[in-house]
Amino acid sequence: MGHIRNFWRSVLIFFMFLCVCCTVFAQEQLQELKKSYYSLPLGSRERFLLTGKYAQALYFSNEKALASQLLNDNIQLARNYPDKQYYAYLNCIAAMNSFNDHAFEKSRYYLEHAKSVLPIVNDNGIKGYVHYCDGWVMTRQNKEDEAVSQFHKAISFLEKAPQTEANIARKLAVYKELTAIYANQRNYDFQEKYTSLLLETAKEGKNINSLFDAYMQAGYLFEEEYRSNNADRNLLRKAEQHYLDAYNLVKDHEKNMVNPTDLAYVSVNLANLYHEFYPDNGSKKAISYAKQALEIAAETGQYAITIPAYGVLADESFKLGRREEGKKYLQQALYNLQQEPHYDYQVGLSLFSRLAEVSVEEGKYEEAFNYQKSYIDVFEKAFNSDKLDKTKQLELKYERELQNQKLMRLRLEGEKKEQQIKLMKALNDRQHQLVENLKLNELNRTQQLKVLQLERDKKEQDLQLSRLENEQRLQELDVSKKQIAFKSRMNSIYIWLFISCLIVIMLLFYAYWQRSKALKQKEHLHELEIEKNNQQHAIKNLTAMLAGEEKERTRLARDLHDGLGGLLSSTKLGLSSISKTTLEQESVKEGIDKSIDLLDGAVDELRRLAHNLMPDLIVKYGLEEALRDYASRMSQSKCQVECEFLQFESSLSTEQEISLYRIIQELVNNALKHADASTILIQLSAHKERLHITIEDDGKGFDMESIDLQHSAGMHNVRSRLSFLQGEMKVISENGAGTTIELELPMI
């Protein structure tokens, strides 16, 4: 079973490092990430950081297209961000996802973009993460020496970075990659060094899954060292202790573990350890841990782990003399191996060889011949698969000759075993003849038994007489039993009558309860209908009030423009004609010029006021053009008003667009009056038939606890219009940190 144990170790290392690269998110966690992601402002620092986690969760939930689109959208936004750390971070995640999908050119494209901005990135944690990503790709391209150099650079930057949870996780990932590289190179000194660092870092970060991986790698390290130096029993005790630490950690935090098969992996390792190195006093522990691994594998569907567990149980069964049980375990291990997509030929050869030996020992020569034939077929497949390895062509030329010779030897041995099996069959035929002779002897014995049965029949006739007497007594007993049964039937009838009456009473009570419940429901529905009518009446009143307000604004704007505007323009013309023709004194000219300037200012202010009261651009060109015009008009030398539209296509009615325009106008006016801001940003975006609006300024902000926004007249008008649009508003502000107002409403 040495080949089975070697197979298990390779499978264990593969799954441990697969868990490092792939975090499996449950559906509930994915929904929480999605909710958190869309609750954050577009282009914010927190949203960029959450994008990486959300994209990886989508990728490992087989929503790869959505993950790629999410990364590309945020990479474009991060490109314009002043600090390029988020641009590098998102490109690294996209590079690793593309490499896992075998899109190697695309992966190199993302990685080169991440490395190109490293000189202007200030965050040492992000720099270390970029070098880790580069080393991760090189490791999977069999460039281990170059990968080691990148991993050392990553460690140097991560040591300088603040020891946050994210940076500790990145250091753990680097140490795991280095441990895996030195494990493949059989360099136990460096493997022990980075395993110790991995264990210390995992304990500091208090990450359960990382700590489990560290314990498992430490146990595997000391186990392999003991194989190379089995004189030092201290190495074996260290391996056992680290495996037990991993086992107890999973037991104590089983619900928080990402991989549900972690307990099965550590159980199989412990079973192999006790079976191989404690043959005298470790059998019970080996069997217990192997069976526990089988139970977990059956629950999780990870049947690859059952192969080494069945191997341990088979060896222990043969050791205890339970050959049939051991054979069943070997057959089950062979069946599970054949179900695996990646068939391990070495394990298959070991299982077929062992089953053939067991069948020969049991005298089942035909079955042994079939297993031996399967062994040769697997050996040929393994030999043919080795031919396909182009990277080792020079070594394979020599190995092919050896394997051909070995194949010929195996075929000769197979032929010899076939001859032996034929001889065994001849011996088996002789044994069948002996069995037939024994059957004839048994027939003679049966005839003798028939004679004895005749004598017994005579004795039975004597017994029948005594039975007749017993039957008479039984009849008397039957009569008494019938009387007792009649009484019990009458009692049961009375009981059933009582039960039926009780059921009728319960049914009547249930009907009464249902009727009262139905009446209460009708009353409740009536109250709901009244409440609905009241709400509809309130909405109609609000709509009429807003419509009347807009009409009054329009009338007032026209009156101001047509009446007062005409008077001011006429006055200006009159003053201008006087200054040009009749007046020559300098003082009079200066007074008239000042009056004309004041009239120009009054006319401009009148036009601006009329335009704000009656935004014709909304009716003619829509909300987007009206807001752009408003932003340009309200921009000043001290405060710039900017307007952005992201995936915005308005499907609102003209009345709704006017109400939305009034809301934005009121909020921007408040910012201009009170915020002392240098920049005010108006941002509109649409997603899934929902309109998201953000008005953000970099002003002085305010303390939300000290200011009551509910009793502000302007905010009251905003909330009234927003309720008409069935929208929601969220205000975020702090002293010295500016103010952000988020609006969300349906696009109906």
Sequence and secondary structure as in RCSB ss.txt:
>XXXX:A:sequence
MGHIRNFWRSVLIFFMFLCVCCTVFAQEQLQELKKSYYSLPLGSRERFLLTGKYAQALYFSNEKALASQLLNDNI
QLARNYPDKQYYAYLNCIAAMNSFNDHAFEKSRYYLEHAKSVLPIVNDNGIKGYVHYCDGWVMTRQNKEDEAVSQ
FHKAISFLEKAPQTEANIARKLAVYKELTAIYANQRNYDFQEKYTSLLLETAKEGKNINSLFDAYMQAGYLFEEE
YRSNNADRNLLRKAEQHYLDAYNLVKDHEKNMVNPTDLAYVSVNLANLYHEFYPDNGSKKAISYAKQALEIAAET
GQYAITIPAYGVLADESFKLGRREEGKKYLQQALYNLQQEPHYDYQVGLSLFSRLAEVSVEEGKYEEAFNYQKSY
IDVFEKAFNSDKLDKTKQLELKYERELQNQKLMRLRLEGEKKEQQIKLMKALNDRQHQLVENLKLNELNRTQQLK
VLQLERDKKEQDLQLSRLENEQRLQELDVSKKQIAFKSRMNSIYIWLFISCLIVIMLLFYAYWQRSKALKQKEHL
HELEIEKNNQQHAIKNLTAMLAGEEKERTRLARDLHDGLGGLLSSTKLGLSSISKTTLEQESVKEGIDKSIDLLD
GAVDELRRLAHNLMPDLIVKYGLEEALRDYASRMSQSKCQVECEFLQFESSLSTEQEISLYRIIQELVNNALKHA
DASTILIQLSAHKERLHITIEDDGKGFDMESIDLQHSAGMHNVRSRLSFLQGEMKVISENGAGTTIELELPMI
>XXXX:A:secstr
 HHHHHHHHHHHHHHHHHHHH     HHHHHHHHHHHHHS TT HHHHHHHHHHHHHHHHTT HHHHHHHHHHHH
HHHHTSSSTHHHHHHHHHHHHHHHHTT HHHHHHHHHHHHHTGGG   HHHHHHHHHHHHHHHHHTT HHHHHHH
HHHHHHHHHHS   HHHHHHHHHHHHHHHHHHHHTT HHHHHHHHHHHHHHHHHHT HHHHHHHHHHHHHHHHHH
HHH TT HHHHHHHHHHHHHHHHHHHHTGGG S TTHHHHHHHHHHHHHHHH TTT HHHHHHHHHHHHHHHHHH
T GGGHHHHHHHHHHHHHHTT HHHHHHHHHHHHHHHHHSSS  HHHHHHHHHHHHHHHHHHT HHHHHHHHHHH
HHHHHHHHHHHHT GGGHHHHHHHHHHHHHHHHHHHHHHHHHHHHHHHHHHHHHHHHHHHHHHHHHHHHHHHHHH
HHHHHHHHHHHHHHHHHHHHHHHHHHHHHHHHHHHHHHHHHHHHHHHHHHHHHHHHHHHHHHHHHHHHHHHHHHH
HHHHHHHHHHHHHHHHHHHHHHHHHHHHHHHHHHIIIIIHHHHHHHHHHHHHHHHHT   HHHHHHHHHHHHHHH
HHHHHHHHHHHHHS HHHHHH HHHHHHHHHHHH  SS EEEEEEES      HHHHHHHHHHHHHHHHHHHHHT
  SEEEEEEEEETTEEEEEEEE S    TTTS STT HHHHHHHHHHHHTT EEEEEE TTS EEEEEEEE  
